[in-house]
Structure formats: C-alpha cells, structure tokens
Amino acid sequence: MPKLKTKSGVKKRFKLTASGKVKSAQAGKQHGMIKRTPKQIRNKRGTTTLCAADAKIIKKFMPYG
C-alpha cells in the first residue's frame, strides 16, 4: 500500500496533543482587531483545543499524527 499524504494546510495549522486532542490557534485573530473589544483580544491569545466533531475531521487529514 502507498503511504497516505498529510494535507499540507492542516500540518501548518494544527498539532496533536499527547492525549490525542487537536490543538489550534484561536479563531478570529487575523485581522480587524480595531472592531474587537480589548477583552476579546486578550481571551484569544494562545491556543485552544477543538471540539470533538471538528477534531474528527482534522484527524482524517493527518493520518500519521
């Protein structure tokens, strides 16, 4: 069997944690910060884990972790 390819967009944007959850950057932080409240900007720092439904989709695109 041939090797499965990882989606290159996914490998740039997501990482797997040791327990198998999918870690990603906070959404809504790329542009338009002037519209956001300071509280929103603070809360969107760092990373977050995806919900189970979204993680299931992402894991299909990264077959080898």
PDB file with SEQRES, HELIX, SHEET and CRYST1 records, atoms N, CA, C and O in Angstrom:
SEQRES   1 A   65  MET PRO LYS LEU LYS THR LYS SER GLY VAL LYS LYS ARG          
SEQRES   2 A   65  PHE LYS LEU THR ALA SER GLY LYS VAL LYS SER ALA GLN          
SEQRES   3 A   65  ALA GLY LYS GLN HIS GLY MET ILE LYS ARG THR PRO LYS          
SEQRES   4 A   65  GLN ILE ARG ASN LYS ARG GLY THR THR THR LEU CYS ALA          
SEQRES   5 A   65  ALA ASP ALA LYS ILE ILE LYS LYS PHE MET PRO TYR GLY          
HELIX    1 AA1 SER A    8  ARG A   13  1                                   6    
HELIX    2 AA2 MET A   33  LYS A   35  5                                   3    
HELIX    3 AA3 PRO A   38  ASN A   43  1                                   6    
HELIX    4 AA4 ALA A   52  PHE A   61  1                                  10    
SHEET    1 AA1 3 PHE A  14  LEU A  16  0                                        
SHEET    2 AA1 3 VAL A  22  ALA A  25 -1                                        
SHEET    3 AA1 3 THR A  47  THR A  49 -1                                        
CRYST1    1.000    1.000    1.000  90.00  90.00  90.00 P 1           1          
ATOM      1  N   MET A   1       0.838  -1.199   0.000  1.00  0.00           N  
ATOM      2  CA  MET A   1       0.000   0.000   0.000  1.00  0.00           C  
ATOM      3  C   MET A   1       0.877   1.254   0.000  1.00  0.00           C  
ATOM      4  O   MET A   1       1.907   1.299   0.673  1.00  0.00           O  
ATOM      5  N   PRO A   2       0.462   2.268  -0.757  1.00  0.00           N  
ATOM      6  CA  PRO A   2       1.224   3.517  -0.731  1.00  0.00           C  
ATOM      7  C   PRO A   2       0.998   4.271   0.573  1.00  0.00           C  
ATOM      8  O   PRO A   2       0.014   4.057   1.281  1.00  0.00           O  
ATOM      9  N   LYS A   3       1.931   5.148   0.863  1.00  0.00           N  
ATOM     10  CA  LYS A   3       1.782   5.971   2.058  1.00  0.00           C  
ATOM     11  C   LYS A   3       0.670   6.988   1.833  1.00  0.00           C  
ATOM     12  O   LYS A   3       0.419   7.417   0.707  1.00  0.00           O  
ATOM     13  N   LEU A   4       0.002   7.370   2.936  1.00  0.00           N  
ATOM     14  CA  LEU A   4      -1.035   8.402   2.860  1.00  0.00           C  
ATOM     15  C   LEU A   4      -0.387   9.769   3.015  1.00  0.00           C  
ATOM     16  O   LEU A   4       0.518   9.942   3.831  1.00  0.00           O  
ATOM     17  N   LYS A   5      -0.843  10.725   2.245  1.00  0.00           N  
ATOM     18  CA  LYS A   5      -0.294  12.070   2.356  1.00  0.00           C  
ATOM     19  C   LYS A   5      -1.078  12.883   3.380  1.00  0.00           C  
ATOM     20  O   LYS A   5      -2.300  12.773   3.480  1.00  0.00           O  
ATOM     21  N   THR A   6      -0.355  13.696   4.133  1.00  0.00           N  
ATOM     22  CA  THR A   6      -0.966  14.632   5.056  1.00  0.00           C  
ATOM     23  C   THR A   6      -1.332  15.892   4.288  1.00  0.00           C  
ATOM     24  O   THR A   6      -0.555  16.350   3.450  1.00  0.00           O  
ATOM     25  N   LYS A   7      -2.509  16.463   4.559  1.00  0.00           N  
ATOM     26  CA  LYS A   7      -2.895  17.730   3.923  1.00  0.00           C  
ATOM     27  C   LYS A   7      -1.936  18.814   4.395  1.00  0.00           C  
ATOM     28  O   LYS A   7      -1.769  19.009   5.599  1.00  0.00           O  
ATOM     29  N   SER A   8      -1.302  19.524   3.459  1.00  0.00           N  
ATOM     30  CA  SER A   8      -0.269  20.482   3.844  1.00  0.00           C  
ATOM     31  C   SER A   8      -0.850  21.671   4.598  1.00  0.00           C  
ATOM     32  O   SER A   8      -0.160  22.272   5.420  1.00  0.00           O  
ATOM     33  N   GLY A   9      -2.110  22.021   4.333  1.00  0.00           N  
ATOM     34  CA  GLY A   9      -2.735  23.114   5.082  1.00  0.00           C  
ATOM     35  C   GLY A   9      -2.968  22.747   6.535  1.00  0.00           C  
ATOM     36  O   GLY A   9      -2.889  23.598   7.421  1.00  0.00           O  
ATOM     37  N   VAL A  10      -3.255  21.477   6.774  1.00  0.00           N  
ATOM     38  CA  VAL A  10      -3.525  21.012   8.134  1.00  0.00           C  
ATOM     39  C   VAL A  10      -2.242  20.924   8.944  1.00  0.00           C  
ATOM     40  O   VAL A  10      -2.229  21.274  10.124  1.00  0.00           O  
ATOM     41  N   LYS A  11      -1.166  20.462   8.325  1.00  0.00           N  
ATOM     42  CA  LYS A  11       0.070  20.317   9.103  1.00  0.00           C  
ATOM     43  C   LYS A  11       0.648  21.673   9.524  1.00  0.00           C  
ATOM     44  O   LYS A  11       1.413  21.755  10.485  1.00  0.00           O  
ATOM     45  N   LYS A  12       0.276  22.735   8.797  1.00  0.00           N  
ATOM     46  CA  LYS A  12       0.728  24.078   9.172  1.00  0.00           C  
ATOM     47  C   LYS A  12      -0.111  24.668  10.301  1.00  0.00           C  
ATOM     48  O   LYS A  12       0.380  25.497  11.066  1.00  0.00           O  
ATOM     49  N   ARG A  13      -1.369  24.249  10.412  1.00  0.00           N  
ATOM     50  CA  ARG A  13      -2.308  24.930  11.301  1.00  0.00           C  
ATOM     51  C   ARG A  13      -2.654  24.193  12.587  1.00  0.00           C  
ATOM     52  O   ARG A  13      -3.115  24.810  13.546  1.00  0.00           O  
ATOM     53  N   PHE A  14      -2.439  22.880  12.620  1.00  0.00           N  
ATOM     54  CA  PHE A  14      -2.874  22.090  13.769  1.00  0.00           C  
ATOM     55  C   PHE A  14      -1.754  21.207  14.287  1.00  0.00           C  
ATOM     56  O   PHE A  14      -0.857  20.813  13.542  1.00  0.00           O  
ATOM     57  N   LYS A  15      -1.819  20.900  15.589  1.00  0.00           N  
ATOM     58  CA  LYS A  15      -0.902  19.954  16.222  1.00  0.00           C  
ATOM     59  C   LYS A  15      -1.734  19.014  17.083  1.00  0.00           C  
ATOM     60  O   LYS A  15      -2.809  19.383  17.557  1.00  0.00           O  
ATOM     61  N   LEU A  16      -1.235  17.801  17.283  1.00  0.00           N  
ATOM     62  CA  LEU A  16      -1.899  16.867  18.180  1.00  0.00           C  
ATOM     63  C   LEU A  16      -1.243  16.913  19.547  1.00  0.00           C  
ATOM     64  O   LEU A  16      -0.018  16.979  19.649  1.00  0.00           O  
ATOM     65  N   THR A  17      -2.056  16.879  20.608  1.00  0.00           N  
ATOM     66  CA  THR A  17      -1.511  16.809  21.954  1.00  0.00           C  
ATOM     67  C   THR A  17      -1.170  15.363  22.276  1.00  0.00           C  
ATOM     68  O   THR A  17      -1.491  14.462  21.502  1.00  0.00           O  
ATOM     69  N   ALA A  18      -0.529  15.138  23.400  1.00  0.00           N  
ATOM     70  CA  ALA A  18      -0.130  13.783  23.787  1.00  0.00           C  
ATOM     71  C   ALA A  18      -1.342  12.883  24.004  1.00  0.00           C  
ATOM     72  O   ALA A  18      -1.267  11.675  23.777  1.00  0.00           O  
ATOM     73  N   SER A  19      -2.451  13.463  24.440  1.00  0.00           N  
ATOM     74  CA  SER A  19      -3.659  12.658  24.672  1.00  0.00           C  
ATOM     75  C   SER A  19      -4.502  12.505  23.413  1.00  0.00           C  
ATOM     76  O   SER A  19      -5.555  11.867  23.449  1.00  0.00           O  
ATOM     77  N   GLY A  20      -4.049  13.088  22.286  1.00  0.00           N  
ATOM     78  CA  GLY A  20      -4.741  12.892  21.020  1.00  0.00           C  
ATOM     79  C   GLY A  20      -5.729  13.976  20.643  1.00  0.00           C  
ATOM     80  O   GLY A  20      -6.420  13.861  19.631  1.00  0.00           O  
ATOM     81  N   LYS A  21      -5.806  15.034  21.450  1.00  0.00           N  
ATOM     82  CA  LYS A  21      -6.688  16.148  21.099  1.00  0.00           C  
ATOM     83  C   LYS A  21      -6.013  17.014  20.046  1.00  0.00           C  
ATOM     84  O   LYS A  21      -4.794  16.960  19.877  1.00  0.00           O  
ATOM     85  N   VAL A  22      -6.805  17.811  19.339  1.00  0.00           N  
ATOM     86  CA  VAL A  22      -6.268  18.669  18.282  1.00  0.00           C  
ATOM     87  C   VAL A  22      -6.154  20.094  18.816  1.00  0.00           C  
ATOM     88  O   VAL A  22      -7.128  20.678  19.291  1.00  0.00           O  
ATOM     89  N   LYS A  23      -4.939  20.638  18.725  1.00  0.00           N  
ATOM     90  CA  LYS A  23      -4.645  21.974  19.237  1.00  0.00           C  
ATOM     91  C   LYS A  23      -4.541  22.942  18.062  1.00  0.00           C  
ATOM     92  O   LYS A  23      -3.916  22.624  17.050  1.00  0.00           O  
ATOM     93  N   SER A  24      -5.152  24.124  18.190  1.00  0.00           N  
ATOM     94  CA  SER A  24      -5.084  25.111  17.114  1.00  0.00           C  
ATOM     95  C   SER A  24      -5.053  26.512  17.695  1.00  0.00           C  
ATOM     96  O   SER A  24      -5.302  26.712  18.884  1.00  0.00           O  
ATOM     97  N   ALA A  25      -4.744  27.485  16.839  1.00  0.00           N  
ATOM     98  CA  ALA A  25      -4.760  28.882  17.250  1.00  0.00           C  
ATOM     99  C   ALA A  25      -6.206  29.323  17.449  1.00  0.00           C  
ATOM    100  O   ALA A  25      -7.127  28.728  16.889  1.00  0.00           O  
ATOM    101  N   GLN A  26      -6.394  30.350  18.235  1.00  0.00           N  
ATOM    102  CA  GLN A  26      -7.737  30.898  18.444  1.00  0.00           C  
ATOM    103  C   GLN A  26      -8.248  31.497  17.145  1.00  0.00           C  
ATOM    104  O   GLN A  26      -7.495  32.143  16.416  1.00  0.00           O  
ATOM    105  N   ALA A  27      -9.517  31.288  16.858  1.00  0.00           N  
ATOM    106  CA  ALA A  27     -10.119  31.855  15.651  1.00  0.00           C  
ATOM    107  C   ALA A  27     -10.446  33.331  15.868  1.00  0.00           C  
ATOM    108  O   ALA A  27     -10.675  33.771  16.994  1.00  0.00           O  
ATOM    109  N   GLY A  28     -10.465  34.079  14.778  1.00  0.00           N  
ATOM    110  CA  GLY A  28     -10.889  35.471  14.844  1.00  0.00           C  
ATOM    111  C   GLY A  28      -9.815  36.435  15.286  1.00  0.00           C  
ATOM    112  O   GLY A  28     -10.129  37.469  15.875  1.00  0.00           O  
ATOM    113  N   LYS A  29      -8.538  36.128  15.018  1.00  0.00           N  
ATOM    114  CA  LYS A  29      -7.455  36.980  15.495  1.00  0.00           C  
ATOM    115  C   LYS A  29      -6.538  37.417  14.349  1.00  0.00           C  
ATOM    116  O   LYS A  29      -5.458  37.945  14.613  1.00  0.00           O  
ATOM    117  N   GLN A  30      -6.929  37.216  13.089  1.00  0.00           N  
ATOM    118  CA  GLN A  30      -6.048  37.514  11.967  1.00  0.00           C  
ATOM    119  C   GLN A  30      -6.059  38.980  11.559  1.00  0.00           C  
ATOM    120  O   GLN A  30      -5.012  39.549  11.249  1.00  0.00           O  
ATOM    121  N   HIS A  31      -7.232  39.588  11.557  1.00  0.00           N  
ATOM    122  CA  HIS A  31      -7.318  40.990  11.146  1.00  0.00           C  
ATOM    123  C   HIS A  31      -8.572  41.599  11.755  1.00  0.00           C  
ATOM    124  O   HIS A  31      -9.397  40.884  12.322  1.00  0.00           O  
ATOM    125  N   GLY A  32      -8.721  42.928  11.640  1.00  0.00           N  
ATOM    126  CA  GLY A  32      -9.912  43.600  12.160  1.00  0.00           C  
ATOM    127  C   GLY A  32      -9.921  43.738  13.662  1.00  0.00           C  
ATOM    128  O   GLY A  32     -10.986  43.716  14.280  1.00  0.00           O  
ATOM    129  N   MET A  33      -8.728  43.882  14.274  1.00  0.00           N  
ATOM    130  CA  MET A  33      -8.666  43.974  15.734  1.00  0.00           C  
ATOM    131  C   MET A  33      -9.301  45.256  16.267  1.00  0.00           C  
ATOM    132  O   MET A  33      -9.679  45.323  17.436  1.00  0.00           O  
ATOM    133  N   ILE A  34      -9.418  46.266  15.418  1.00  0.00           N  
ATOM    134  CA  ILE A  34      -9.996  47.536  15.856  1.00  0.00           C  
ATOM    135  C   ILE A  34     -11.472  47.360  16.230  1.00  0.00           C  
ATOM    136  O   ILE A  34     -12.005  48.106  17.052  1.00  0.00           O  
ATOM    137  N   LYS A  35     -12.123  46.371  15.619  1.00  0.00           N  
ATOM    138  CA  LYS A  35     -13.537  46.110  15.910  1.00  0.00           C  
ATOM    139  C   LYS A  35     -13.718  45.320  17.200  1.00  0.00           C  
ATOM    140  O   LYS A  35     -14.787  45.370  17.810  1.00  0.00           O  
ATOM    141  N   ARG A  36     -12.704  44.604  17.616  1.00  0.00           N  
ATOM    142  CA  ARG A  36     -12.817  43.725  18.771  1.00  0.00           C  
ATOM    143  C   ARG A  36     -12.611  44.513  20.064  1.00  0.00           C  
ATOM    144  O   ARG A  36     -11.894  45.513  20.095  1.00  0.00           O  
ATOM    145  N   THR A  37     -13.246  44.045  21.108  1.00  0.00           N  
ATOM    146  CA  THR A  37     -13.034  44.677  22.411  1.00  0.00           C  
ATOM    147  C   THR A  37     -11.690  44.196  22.954  1.00  0.00           C  
ATOM    148  O   THR A  37     -11.216  43.125  22.575  1.00  0.00           O  
ATOM    149  N   PRO A  38     -11.073  44.982  23.839  1.00  0.00           N  
ATOM    150  CA  PRO A  38      -9.808  44.534  24.447  1.00  0.00           C  
ATOM    151  C   PRO A  38      -9.943  43.187  25.162  1.00  0.00           C  
ATOM    152  O   PRO A  38      -9.004  42.391  25.180  1.00  0.00           O  
ATOM    153  N   LYS A  39     -11.106  42.939  25.745  1.00  0.00           N  
ATOM    154  CA  LYS A  39     -11.334  41.658  26.425  1.00  0.00           C  
ATOM    155  C   LYS A  39     -11.294  40.502  25.437  1.00  0.00           C  
ATOM    156  O   LYS A  39     -10.725  39.451  25.730  1.00  0.00           O  
ATOM    157  N   GLN A  40     -11.902  40.696  24.252  1.00  0.00           N  
ATOM    158  CA  GLN A  40     -11.884  39.649  23.227  1.00  0.00           C  
ATOM    159  C   GLN A  40     -10.456  39.361  22.786  1.00  0.00           C  
ATOM    160  O   GLN A  40     -10.061  38.202  22.660  1.00  0.00           O  
ATOM    161  N   ILE A  41      -9.680  40.424  22.551  1.00  0.00           N  
ATOM    162  CA  ILE A  41      -8.299  40.260  22.083  1.00  0.00           C  
ATOM    163  C   ILE A  41      -7.477  39.496  23.126  1.00  0.00           C  
ATOM    164  O   ILE A  41      -6.692  38.615  22.773  1.00  0.00           O  
ATOM    165  N   ARG A  42      -7.654  39.828  24.404  1.00  0.00           N  
ATOM    166  CA  ARG A  42      -6.947  39.130  25.487  1.00  0.00           C  
ATOM    167  C   ARG A  42      -7.314  37.657  25.517  1.00  0.00           C  
ATOM    168  O   ARG A  42      -6.444  36.795  25.641  1.00  0.00           O  
ATOM    169  N   ASN A  43      -8.609  37.368  25.404  1.00  0.00           N  
ATOM    170  CA  ASN A  43      -9.072  35.982  25.518  1.00  0.00           C  
ATOM    171  C   ASN A  43      -8.674  35.122  24.330  1.00  0.00           C  
ATOM    172  O   ASN A  43      -8.686  33.896  24.430  1.00  0.00           O  
ATOM    173  N   LYS A  44      -8.325  35.737  23.214  1.00  0.00           N  
ATOM    174  CA  LYS A  44      -7.953  34.979  22.020  1.00  0.00           C  
ATOM    175  C   LYS A  44      -6.450  34.753  21.898  1.00  0.00           C  
ATOM    176  O   LYS A  44      -5.984  34.278  20.862  1.00  0.00           O  
ATOM    177  N   ARG A  45      -5.685  35.082  22.931  1.00  0.00           N  
ATOM    178  CA  ARG A  45      -4.249  34.781  22.928  1.00  0.00           C  
ATOM    179  C   ARG A  45      -4.043  33.275  23.038  1.00  0.00           C  
ATOM    180  O   ARG A  45      -4.895  32.557  23.559  1.00  0.00           O  
ATOM    181  N   GLY A  46      -2.913  32.813  22.546  1.00  0.00           N  
ATOM    182  CA  GLY A  46      -2.550  31.416  22.746  1.00  0.00           C  
ATOM    183  C   GLY A  46      -3.318  30.446  21.867  1.00  0.00           C  
ATOM    184  O   GLY A  46      -3.740  30.790  20.763  1.00  0.00           O  
ATOM    185  N   THR A  47      -3.492  29.239  22.364  1.00  0.00           N  
ATOM    186  CA  THR A  47      -4.112  28.176  21.575  1.00  0.00           C  
ATOM    187  C   THR A  47      -5.338  27.624  22.297  1.00  0.00           C  
ATOM    188  O   THR A  47      -5.585  27.935  23.462  1.00  0.00           O  
ATOM    189  N   THR A  48      -6.090  26.809  21.586  1.00  0.00           N  
ATOM    190  CA  THR A  48      -7.263  26.149  22.144  1.00  0.00           C  
ATOM    191  C   THR A  48      -7.359  24.744  21.568  1.00  0.00           C  
ATOM    192  O   THR A  48      -6.710  24.437  20.569  1.00  0.00           O  
ATOM    193  N   THR A  49      -8.164  23.891  22.189  1.00  0.00           N  
ATOM    194  CA  THR A  49      -8.401  22.558  21.639  1.00  0.00           C  
ATOM    195  C   THR A  49      -9.729  22.562  20.899  1.00  0.00           C  
ATOM    196  O   THR A  49     -10.683  23.213  21.323  1.00  0.00           O  
ATOM    197  N   LEU A  50      -9.785  21.840  19.803  1.00  0.00           N  
ATOM    198  CA  LEU A  50     -11.006  21.781  19.000  1.00  0.00           C  
ATOM    199  C   LEU A  50     -12.027  20.863  19.659  1.00  0.00           C  
ATOM    200  O   LEU A  50     -11.677  19.971  20.432  1.00  0.00           O  
ATOM    201  N   CYS A  51     -13.306  21.100  19.336  1.00  0.00           N  
ATOM    202  CA  CYS A  51     -14.357  20.214  19.824  1.00  0.00           C  
ATOM    203  C   CYS A  51     -14.224  18.865  19.107  1.00  0.00           C  
ATOM    204  O   CYS A  51     -13.533  18.749  18.095  1.00  0.00           O  
ATOM    205  N   ALA A  52     -14.883  17.879  19.641  1.00  0.00           N  
ATOM    206  CA  ALA A  52     -14.742  16.510  19.134  1.00  0.00           C  
ATOM    207  C   ALA A  52     -15.154  16.383  17.670  1.00  0.00           C  
ATOM    208  O   ALA A  52     -14.520  15.652  16.909  1.00  0.00           O  
ATOM    209  N   ALA A  53     -16.211  17.088  17.271  1.00  0.00           N  
ATOM    210  CA  ALA A  53     -16.703  16.982  15.896  1.00  0.00           C  
ATOM    211  C   ALA A  53     -15.688  17.535  14.901  1.00  0.00           C  
ATOM    212  O   ALA A  53     -15.449  16.934  13.854  1.00  0.00           O  
ATOM    213  N   ASP A  54     -15.091  18.683  15.228  1.00  0.00           N  
ATOM    214  CA  ASP A  54     -14.091  19.283  14.337  1.00  0.00           C  
ATOM    215  C   ASP A  54     -12.792  18.476  14.351  1.00  0.00           C  
ATOM    216  O   ASP A  54     -12.138  18.325  13.320  1.00  0.00           O  
ATOM    217  N   ALA A  55     -12.428  17.964  15.518  1.00  0.00           N  
ATOM    218  CA  ALA A  55     -11.193  17.191  15.641  1.00  0.00           C  
ATOM    219  C   ALA A  55     -11.249  15.929  14.786  1.00  0.00           C  
ATOM    220  O   ALA A  55     -10.238  15.515  14.219  1.00  0.00           O  
ATOM    221  N   LYS A  56     -12.417  15.323  14.696  1.00  0.00           N  
ATOM    222  CA  LYS A  56     -12.590  14.105  13.897  1.00  0.00           C  
ATOM    223  C   LYS A  56     -12.271  14.378  12.426  1.00  0.00           C  
ATOM    224  O   LYS A  56     -11.645  13.550  11.764  1.00  0.00           O  
ATOM    225  N   ILE A  57     -12.698  15.535  11.912  1.00  0.00           N  
ATOM    226  CA  ILE A  57     -12.437  15.913  10.525  1.00  0.00           C  
ATOM    227  C   ILE A  57     -10.941  16.144  10.311  1.00  0.00           C  
ATOM    228  O   ILE A  57     -10.366  15.662   9.334  1.00  0.00           O  
ATOM    229  N   ILE A  58     -10.319  16.878  11.223  1.00  0.00           N  
ATOM    230  CA  ILE A  58      -8.899  17.229  11.099  1.00  0.00           C  
ATOM    231  C   ILE A  58      -8.027  15.975  11.161  1.00  0.00           C  
ATOM    232  O   ILE A  58      -7.038  15.872  10.436  1.00  0.00           O  
ATOM    233  N   LYS A  59      -8.387  15.024  12.021  1.00  0.00           N  
ATOM    234  CA  LYS A  59      -7.580  13.807  12.157  1.00  0.00           C  
ATOM    235  C   LYS A  59      -7.564  12.966  10.884  1.00  0.00           C  
ATOM    236  O   LYS A  59      -6.608  12.227  10.649  1.00  0.00           O  
ATOM    237  N   LYS A  60      -8.612  13.066  10.054  1.00  0.00           N  
ATOM    238  CA  LYS A  60      -8.616  12.355   8.780  1.00  0.00           C  
ATOM    239  C   LYS A  60      -7.559  12.914   7.833  1.00  0.00           C  
ATOM    240  O   LYS A  60      -7.013  12.191   7.000  1.00  0.00           O  
ATOM    241  N   PHE A  61      -7.276  14.207   7.969  1.00  0.00           N  
ATOM    242  CA  PHE A  61      -6.318  14.860   7.092  1.00  0.00           C  
ATOM    243  C   PHE A  61      -4.871  14.677   7.550  1.00  0.00           C  
ATOM    244  O   PHE A  61      -3.945  14.961   6.791  1.00  0.00           O  
ATOM    245  N   MET A  62      -4.668  14.208   8.775  1.00  0.00           N  
ATOM    246  CA  MET A  62      -3.307  13.949   9.271  1.00  0.00           C  
ATOM    247  C   MET A  62      -3.204  12.502   9.733  1.00  0.00           C  
ATOM    248  O   MET A  62      -3.249  12.231  10.933  1.00  0.00           O  
ATOM    249  N   PRO A  63      -3.066  11.566   8.789  1.00  0.00           N  
ATOM    250  CA  PRO A  63      -3.165  10.151   9.118  1.00  0.00           C  
ATOM    251  C   PRO A  63      -2.073   9.625  10.038  1.00  0.00           C  
ATOM    252  O   PRO A  63      -2.286   8.623  10.721  1.00  0.00           O  
ATOM    253  N   TYR A  64      -0.921  10.264  10.078  1.00  0.00           N  
ATOM    254  CA  TYR A  64       0.188   9.764  10.911  1.00  0.00           C  
ATOM    255  C   TYR A  64       0.433  10.638  12.126  1.00  0.00           C  
ATOM    256  O   TYR A  64       1.499  10.553  12.735  1.00  0.00           O  
ATOM    257  N   GLY A  65      -0.515  11.465  12.489  1.00  0.00           N  
ATOM    258  CA  GLY A  65      -0.375  12.316  13.670  1.00  0.00           C  
ATOM    259  C   GLY A  65       0.392  13.485  13.368  1.00  0.00           C  
ATOM    260  O   GLY A  65       0.614  14.321  14.244  1.00  0.00           O  
TER     261      GLY A  65                                                      
END                                                                             
